[in-house]
């Protein structure tokens, strides 16, 4: 499946394939790539409008609350890690 982060319908379809993982990824993309924010926000509105999808959103949010918290930004440059592109692609699946 191809994901177009500029297309809310594409985001919704992709999200539905694995809500638990894709919800966290969209949160990350929205924070670090603001150019995709409008489409992601619109996709989330579409998901909240559907009762079945809203339940899945709530489950994904609950899983995120239970997950161990990970430092999102390194404290200093020595802690920074450059991941290969393949690692980001794996996160998207």
C-alpha positions in Angstrom: 0.0 0.0 0.0 1.3 3.4 -0.9 0.8 6.3 1.6 0.4 9.8 0.4 0.8 12.1 3.4 -0.8 15.0 1.5 -4.1 13.0 1.0 -6.4 12.5 4.0 -8.1 9.6 2.3 -4.8 7.8 1.7 -3.8 8.4 5.3 -7.1 7.0 6.6 -6.8 3.9 4.4 -3.3 3.3 5.5 -4.0 4.0 9.2 -6.8 1.4 9.2 -4.4 -1.4 8.2 -2.5 -1.1 11.5 -3.9 1.6 13.8 -1.7 0.7 16.8 1.5 1.4 15.0 0.3 3.9 12.4 -1.2 6.2 15.0 2.2 6.7 16.7 3.9 7.2 13.3 1.4 9.9 12.3 1.9 11.7 15.6 5.7 11.7 14.9 5.2 12.9 11.3 2.9 15.7 12.4 5.4 16.9 14.9 8.5 16.7 12.7 7.1 17.4 9.3 4.6 20.2 9.6 3.9 20.3 5.9 1.8 17.1 6.4 -0.1 18.5 9.4 -3.2 19.7 7.6 -3.8 16.4 5.8 -3.1 14.4 9.0 -5.5 16.6 11.0 -8.2 16.2 8.3 -7.6 12.4 8.3 -8.0 12.3 12.1 -11.3 14.3 11.8 -12.5 11.7 9.3 -11.6 8.9 11.7 -13.3 10.5 14.6 -16.5 11.0 12.6 -16.8 7.2 12.0 -18.0 5.3 15.2 -15.9 2.2 14.3 -12.8 4.2 13.6 -13.3 6.3 16.7 -13.2 3.2 18.8 -9.9 2.2 17.0 -8.5 5.7 17.7 -9.3 5.3 21.4 -7.7 1.9 21.5 -4.5 3.2 19.8 -4.4 6.1 22.3 -4.8 3.8 25.2 -1.9 1.6 23.9 0.2 4.7 23.5 -0.5 5.7 27.1 0.5 2.3 28.3 3.7 2.1 26.2 7.0 3.0 27.8 7.9 6.6 27.2 10.8 7.2 24.9 12.9 10.3 24.8 11.9 11.9 21.5 14.8 14.4 21.3 18.3 13.7 22.4 19.6 15.7 25.3 22.8 16.5 23.5 24.4 15.8 20.2 26.3 12.9 21.5 23.1 11.0 22.1 21.8 11.6 18.6 21.4 8.6 16.3 21.1 8.7 12.6 18.9 5.9 11.4 19.2 4.5 7.9 16.3 5.2 5.6 15.3 1.5 5.8 14.5 2.0 9.5 12.0 4.7 8.8 10.5 2.6 6.0 10.0 -0.3 8.5 8.3 2.1 10.9 5.8 3.0 8.2 4.8 -0.6 7.7 
